[in-house]
Amino acid sequence: MIPKHLYRLNEYRISEFADGSLGWDAHSSFGTQIGGPCFVYGNILLIGAQSSEENGFLKLEFIGTLKRLPMWHRTRYYCFASALLDVSSGRNISKERLQQMVSLSNMTSTGSKTMIGDNPGVFRLGQYQITIAPDCVISWKSHDGTHQIIGGPAVLESDILFIGPRKFDDPQQNKREFLHFLRALPQWDRTAFWCRSLALKPVLTDAKRLLTPSFQKKERISPKKRTPVKSHRSKYAKQAWSQLTDYCSDWVEEVKAGWPKRVWPKKKKQPKKKLIERFNAAERVD
């Protein structure tokens, strides 16, 4: 199918077809291109899993074609669909389930604040405690595998809950109390999808990135640019070496002093007359 419009999103080529469907292409290896489906869910472009592989451009040729394309502007964010989880099952979202939710979101444009509602509360989402404050600020708590309770912010965008990074610790609560309190909480039902990490990426940030080949060689640092060893390090090294040699010399002297000396027997000197007699006797025998 021939695409109707082509866009650029970082190192991805987004294709829009006549029936409204979307797809992505990217360079994989030497002369190979991979691709898959895309979905617009609210204000997020969801990049689906790879479904095709074919011969294509080389790396420089593919990037050259991307530079001539307009930037993707239909959504404010993009995210990989493989990072999303289903709230009801806690598993990865299938392609059929994703298409169903995308079609429903296109028919009903529901905002994030509408999904949160005016009622704050505390909910359970797997091993996470999700708290909605009266000012609609969302935060999470969990345990780090030990007895420490950690937490951080959460973001709700396009009816998807994104768990943010770790920002604080809660030393006033232990793991046993936390798990006991977590079991009594109601299940999170404000969104259909959620994500463990902050996988939400802005599109505008990618517009500022330069499209350069990933196999570009790194610049070698010349010997002139290398930082010389600081003088205080060499000073400490000399002091340590002198102390080590002094210690070794003292140890050698102690070993020598304690080692028993062996006295070799002295050879007795024979008088000159006996030597002359032995020499004369040897000549007579000859």
DOKENU-602086 format. One line per 2 residues: number of its first residue (from 1); their letters; for each residue x, y, z of C-alpha. Coordinates in pm, 1 decimal. Layout:
BEGIN
NUM	A	X:Y:Z ~ ...
END
This chain:
BEGIN
1	MI	0.0:0.0:0.0 ~ 137.9:337.5:-102.7
3	PK	144.3:589.3:186.4 ~ -51.1:910.4:151.7
5	HL	175.7:1118.1:380.2 ~ 521.6:1062.7:522.7
7	YR	662.4:1214.5:842.7 ~ 982.4:1204.1:1043.1
9	LN	1005.3:1116.5:1414.0 ~ 1367.1:1102.6:1525.3
11	EY	1505.3:798.3:1333.1 ~ 1158.7:665.5:1245.7
13	RI	961.4:724.3:927.8 ~ 590.2:747.7:998.6
15	SE	358.6:659.6:707.9 ~ -6.8:759.1:689.8
17	FA	-220.7:559.9:445.8 ~ -545.9:645.7:269.5
19	DG	-759.6:437.6:507.1 ~ -626.0:631.9:808.3
21	SL	-390.9:360.0:934.8 ~ -35.2:441.1:1039.0
23	GW	295.2:255.3:1017.8 ~ 659.3:306.7:1101.9
25	DA	988.6:217.5:932.5 ~ 1343.9:227.1:1062.4
27	HS	1688.7:119.2:953.2 ~ 1800.9:-204.3:1117.2
29	SF	2123.6:-337.4:969.3 ~ 2317.5:-330.8:642.4
31	GT	2057.6:-249.1:376.9 ~ 1767.7:-374.4:589.8
33	QI	1453.9:-194.1:704.9 ~ 1207.4:-302.9:970.4
35	GG	855.7:-174.5:1023.8 ~ 533.8:-213.3:1212.8
37	PC	199.2:-46.9:1292.9 ~ 137.0:280.5:1476.0
39	FV	-167.1:398.8:1666.2 ~ -279.9:741.8:1777.5
41	YG	-420.1:711.7:2128.7 ~ -531.6:1051.9:2252.6
43	NI	-227.7:1276.5:2237.9 ~ 23.1:988.5:2214.3
45	LL	159.6:804.1:1912.4 ~ 195.4:438.5:2012.3
47	IG	467.9:259.9:1814.6 ~ 371.0:-103.6:1777.9
49	AQ	586.4:-413.9:1760.8 ~ 791.0:-506.7:1453.9
51	SS	591.1:-695.3:1194.3 ~ 797.9:-670.8:873.9
53	EE	1157.9:-682.0:750.9 ~ 1272.9:-612.5:396.3
55	NG	1566.6:-488.4:191.9 ~ 1598.7:-112.4:180.4
57	FL	1837.4:179.8:195.2 ~ 2177.5:198.2:353.9
59	KL	2213.3:393.6:676.9 ~ 2321.8:722.5:519.3
61	EF	2064.9:693.9:240.2 ~ 1782.0:627.9:484.4
63	IG	1879.2:924.3:702.8 ~ 1903.8:1139.9:390.7
65	TL	1543.5:1059.9:302.9 ~ 1432.8:1134.7:659.4
67	KR	1584.3:1482.5:652.2 ~ 1362.4:1578.3:359.6
69	LP	1041.2:1476.4:541.8 ~ 830.9:1704.6:763.8
71	MW	831.0:1650.1:1138.0 ~ 551.4:1446.6:1295.3
73	HR	305.9:1694.1:1453.0 ~ -22.5:1515.1:1506.4
75	TR	57.6:1414.4:1866.4 ~ 255.1:1577.9:2143.4
77	YY	410.6:1255.7:2276.4 ~ 508.8:912.4:2154.8
79	CF	558.3:584.1:2337.0 ~ 634.8:221.4:2256.9
81	AS	329.9:0.4:2289.3 ~ 541.8:-282.2:2434.1
83	AL	597.7:-73.5:2749.5 ~ 224.8:-47.5:2827.6
85	LD	39.1:-293.6:3050.4 ~ -327.6:-376.9:3080.0
87	VS	-478.3:-267.2:3410.8 ~ -719.5:-560.0:3428.9
89	SG	-462.7:-836.8:3366.9 ~ -127.3:-671.0:3435.3
91	RN	14.5:-813.9:3111.7 ~ 134.2:-661.5:2787.4
93	IS	-132.9:-534.6:2551.9 ~ -215.3:-743.2:2248.1
95	KE	-256.8:-586.4:1906.3 ~ -630.7:-664.2:1897.7
97	RL	-685.8:-511.9:2242.1 ~ -489.1:-202.9:2143.0
99	QQ	-686.0:-154.3:1821.1 ~ -1011.1:-188.9:2015.7
101	MV	-912.1:76.1:2270.2 ~ -784.7:308.7:1995.8
103	SL	-1114.9:288.3:1808.4 ~ -1304.8:362.6:2130.0
105	SN	-1082.5:658.9:2210.3 ~ -1142.3:804.0:1863.6
107	MT	-1517.9:791.9:1917.0 ~ -1507.4:942.4:2269.0
109	ST	-1243.0:1206.8:2335.0 ~ -1211.4:1189.5:2713.5
111	GS	-962.7:1413.0:2889.5 ~ -730.8:1312.5:3170.1
113	KT	-896.9:1537.2:3426.1 ~ -1235.6:1385.2:3340.1
115	MI	-1098.4:1036.3:3402.5 ~ -959.5:1142.2:3740.2
117	GD	-1282.1:1305.2:3841.0 ~ -1342.4:1533.2:4134.5
119	NP	-1307.3:1255.7:4393.5 ~ -952.6:1198.5:4529.5
121	GV	-862.2:860.2:4666.8 ~ -606.2:584.8:4722.1
123	FR	-596.6:276.0:4498.0 ~ -402.3:-46.1:4439.7
125	LG	-225.6:-117.9:4110.6 ~ -18.7:-434.0:4135.7
127	QY	252.1:-361.9:4394.8 ~ 188.7:13.3:4372.0
129	QI	-21.4:240.3:4590.3 ~ -168.1:515.9:4371.5
131	TI	-281.0:830.4:4552.0 ~ -486.0:1111.1:4395.8
133	AP	-466.6:1429.8:4601.9 ~ -749.0:1686.0:4614.3
135	DC	-549.5:1908.6:4377.0 ~ -541.1:1618.7:4121.4
137	VI	-170.0:1550.2:4187.0 ~ -95.3:1178.7:4147.9
139	SW	179.0:994.0:4335.3 ~ 281.6:632.5:4391.9
141	KS	435.5:419.2:4667.5 ~ 588.8:73.6:4665.7
143	HD	866.5:-133.0:4826.3 ~ 1208.8:-181.8:4670.7
145	GT	1227.1:-555.4:4746.7 ~ 1362.8:-498.4:5097.2
147	HQ	1192.6:-332.6:5393.3 ~ 1223.7:19.2:5249.2
149	II	919.6:205.7:5116.3 ~ 983.1:432.2:4818.5
151	GG	767.0:665.3:4613.4 ~ 748.4:925.9:4340.9
153	PA	519.4:1117.1:4106.1 ~ 286.9:972.8:3843.3
155	VL	155.9:1127.1:3522.2 ~ -182.2:1073.5:3361.1
157	ES	-175.5:1147.3:2988.7 ~ -439.2:1042.9:2734.5
159	DI	-601.0:802.5:2981.5 ~ -272.5:617.9:3045.1
161	LF	-108.7:618.7:3388.3 ~ 270.2:658.8:3370.9
163	IG	463.9:573.0:3687.0 ~ 741.9:827.0:3733.9
165	PR	1091.7:777.1:3875.2 ~ 1175.8:729.0:4240.8
167	KF	1188.4:1060.2:4426.1 ~ 1153.7:996.0:4800.8
169	DD	1167.7:733.5:5077.6 ~ 915.4:676.2:5356.4
171	PQ	1103.2:561.8:5669.9 ~ 791.9:589.8:5888.3
173	QN	627.3:284.0:5728.1 ~ 766.6:-68.6:5706.9
175	KR	701.2:-331.0:5440.2 ~ 456.6:-540.6:5644.5
177	EF	236.5:-242.4:5727.0 ~ 250.5:-124.4:5367.6
179	LH	142.8:-461.0:5220.7 ~ -136.2:-495.7:5478.6
181	FL	-265.7:-149.9:5388.3 ~ -224.5:-218.6:5015.5
183	RA	-443.2:-532.8:5021.3 ~ -734.2:-334.6:5166.9
185	LP	-731.5:-71.1:4891.5 ~ -968.6:-79.3:4593.1
187	QW	-834.5:-172.5:4249.9 ~ -725.8:111.1:4022.0
189	DR	-991.5:156.9:3753.4 ~ -945.8:514.9:3633.9
191	TA	-745.9:410.6:3325.0 ~ -724.9:105.2:3100.1
193	FW	-345.7:112.4:3050.2 ~ -45.4:189.8:3268.2
195	CR	331.7:176.3:3249.2 ~ 594.3:94.3:3512.2
197	SL	849.5:350.8:3394.2 ~ 820.2:698.9:3252.5
199	AL	833.2:584.0:2889.1 ~ 645.9:889.7:2765.9
201	KP	868.2:1087.4:2527.4 ~ 792.0:1432.3:2387.5
203	VL	789.6:1480.3:2012.9 ~ 925.1:1835.7:2022.8
205	TD	1246.2:1724.4:2193.2 ~ 1319.4:1487.1:1906.9
207	AK	1283.0:1771.0:1657.5 ~ 1598.4:1929.5:1799.7
209	RL	1806.8:1613.4:1766.0 ~ 2048.6:1573.6:1477.6
211	LT	2006.0:1273.6:1252.8 ~ 2354.4:1124.1:1255.1
213	PS	2454.9:764.9:1185.8 ~ 2488.1:555.8:1500.1
215	FQ	2804.7:389.6:1366.2 ~ 2996.6:716.4:1345.6
217	KK	3344.3:681.7:1494.6 ~ 3417.7:867.0:1813.9
219	ER	3680.9:1137.1:1809.7 ~ 4008.9:1018.8:1952.8
221	IS	4160.5:1231.6:2223.3 ~ 4507.9:1350.6:2132.5
223	PK	4784.9:1326.9:2392.8 ~ 4788.6:1706.1:2424.8
225	KR	4423.5:1712.5:2538.5 ~ 4473.0:1454.0:2808.5
227	TP	4478.1:1595.7:3154.9 ~ 4818.9:1557.8:3319.6
229	VK	4860.0:1380.4:3651.2 ~ 4822.7:1622.3:3936.2
231	SH	5134.1:1709.9:4136.3 ~ 4990.3:1613.2:4474.1
233	RS	4930.6:1258.2:4348.5 ~ 5296.0:1213.9:4249.6
235	KY	5400.0:1364.9:4583.4 ~ 5192.9:1112.8:4776.7
237	AK	5323.5:830.3:4557.1 ~ 5686.4:925.3:4633.4
239	QA	5613.2:939.9:5006.0 ~ 5444.8:601.2:4998.8
241	WS	5734.3:448.7:4803.0 ~ 5995.1:585.7:5046.0
243	QL	5799.2:451.1:5343.9 ~ 5771.5:111.4:5175.9
245	TD	6144.1:88.9:5100.7 ~ 6233.0:193.1:5457.4
247	YC	6001.5:-71.6:5596.5 ~ 6144.8:-341.3:5368.7
249	SD	6505.5:-251.0:5456.8 ~ 6425.8:-265.6:5829.4
251	WV	6258.1:-602.9:5782.6 ~ 6560.5:-740.9:5595.3
253	EE	6794.6:-626.4:5872.2 ~ 6574.6:-794.5:6135.8
255	VK	6579.5:-1119.3:5940.4 ~ 6956.4:-1106.1:5905.4
257	AG	7002.2:-1039.0:6276.2 ~ 6783.3:-1329.0:6382.0
259	WP	6918.1:-1577.7:6128.4 ~ 7177.6:-1820.5:6281.2
261	KR	7524.7:-1779.6:6139.0 ~ 7708.1:-2090.8:6015.3
263	VW	8074.4:-2119.5:6113.8 ~ 8282.3:-2294.1:5852.4
265	PK	8587.1:-2493.1:5977.2 ~ 8919.6:-2336.3:5893.8
267	KK	9171.0:-2537.3:5694.4 ~ 9497.9:-2611.1:5869.8
269	KQ	9802.3:-2466.8:5703.1 ~ 10071.7:-2724.5:5634.6
271	PK	10431.9:-2628.8:5684.5 ~ 10654.1:-2565.7:5383.2
273	KK	10891.2:-2857.2:5458.7 ~ 10619.0:-3118.2:5432.9
275	LI	10501.4:-2968.9:5104.3 ~ 10855.2:-2987.8:4959.8
277	ER	10894.2:-3350.3:5072.0 ~ 10562.2:-3448.5:4911.4
279	FN	10663.1:-3275.9:4588.0 ~ 11002.7:-3455.0:4576.6
281	AA	10839.1:-3790.1:4651.0 ~ 10601.0:-3740.7:4360.1
283	ER	10889.6:-3666.3:4121.7 ~ 11074.4:-3984.1:4224.8
285	VD	10774.3:-4195.3:4151.5 ~ 10755.7:-4044.1:3800.3
END
